[in-house]
Amino acid sequence: MMYSFETSIRVRYGETDQMSFVYYGVYAQYYEVGRVELLRLLNIFYKALEELGFALPVVNLNINYKKPAFFDDLLTVRTTIKELPSAALL
């Protein structure tokens, strides 16, 4: 079963560089918000997983920048889990 969730993030001034673009390193933080919110939708809470000894490391991150985001833009982050890795996660 596939799970998908969309969340909105408004770009804050401090996330932009001198050219007024969102600094490239901030996108990973936006993706993390999407991941945590999708897990929350599934009633899987990141803090509870950590307390149980689970870790959810990012093992690969590849970004293709299509166009820049700017201060005060409202972004939509779509997060998808194609399949849950195991029943032990739940």
C-alpha positions as CSV (number, residue, x, y, z in Angstrom):
1,M,0.0,0.0,0.0
2,M,1.3,3.4,-0.9
3,Y,1.0,6.4,1.5
4,S,1.2,10.1,0.4
5,F,0.9,13.4,2.2
6,E,1.2,17.0,1.2
7,T,2.1,19.8,3.6
8,S,2.6,23.5,3.0
9,I,5.7,25.5,4.1
10,R,6.0,29.2,3.8
11,V,9.6,30.4,3.1
12,R,11.0,32.5,5.9
13,Y,13.4,35.4,5.2
14,G,16.3,33.7,7.1
15,E,16.1,30.7,4.7
16,T,17.1,32.9,1.7
17,D,20.5,33.8,0.4
18,Q,21.8,37.2,-0.8
19,M,20.1,36.6,-4.2
20,S,16.7,36.2,-2.4
21,F,16.6,32.5,-3.3
22,V,16.0,29.8,-0.8
23,Y,19.4,28.6,0.2
24,Y,20.0,25.1,-1.3
25,G,20.7,23.4,2.0
26,V,17.3,24.4,3.4
27,Y,15.4,22.1,1.0
28,A,16.6,19.0,3.0
29,Q,14.9,20.6,6.1
30,Y,11.7,21.0,4.1
31,Y,11.8,17.4,3.1
32,E,12.3,16.4,6.8
33,V,9.1,18.3,7.7
34,G,7.3,16.3,5.0
35,R,8.7,13.0,6.3
36,V,7.7,13.7,9.9
37,E,4.2,14.9,9.0
38,L,3.6,11.8,6.9
39,L,4.7,9.5,9.7
40,R,2.4,11.5,12.1
41,L,-0.5,10.9,9.6
42,L,0.3,7.2,10.0
43,N,0.3,7.5,13.8
44,I,4.0,6.8,13.8
45,F,5.8,9.4,16.0
46,Y,9.5,10.1,15.4
47,K,10.2,10.8,19.0
48,A,8.6,7.5,20.1
49,L,10.6,5.6,17.5
50,E,13.8,7.0,18.8
51,E,12.8,6.2,22.4
52,L,12.3,2.6,21.2
53,G,15.8,2.6,19.7
54,F,14.8,3.0,16.1
55,A,16.7,5.3,13.7
56,L,15.5,6.6,10.4
57,P,18.7,7.8,8.7
58,V,18.6,9.4,5.3
59,V,20.8,7.2,3.1
60,N,20.4,9.0,-0.2
61,L,19.3,12.6,-1.0
62,N,19.3,13.8,-4.6
63,I,17.7,17.1,-5.6
64,N,17.1,18.4,-9.1
65,Y,16.5,22.2,-8.7
66,K,14.0,23.3,-11.3
67,K,13.4,26.9,-10.3
68,P,14.1,28.9,-7.2
69,A,11.8,29.6,-4.3
70,F,11.7,33.0,-2.7
71,F,10.9,34.6,0.6
72,D,7.2,34.3,1.5
73,D,6.5,31.7,-1.2
74,L,4.1,29.0,-0.1
75,L,5.6,25.6,-1.0
76,T,3.9,22.3,-1.2
77,V,6.0,19.3,0.0
78,R,4.6,16.0,-1.2
79,T,6.0,13.0,0.6
80,T,5.3,9.4,-0.5
81,I,6.1,6.0,1.0
82,K,5.7,3.4,-1.6
83,E,5.7,0.6,0.9
84,L,6.4,0.2,4.6
85,P,9.7,-1.6,5.2
86,S,8.4,-4.0,7.8
87,A,5.6,-4.7,10.3
88,A,8.2,-4.1,13.0
89,L,8.1,-0.4,12.2
90,L,4.5,-0.2,13.3
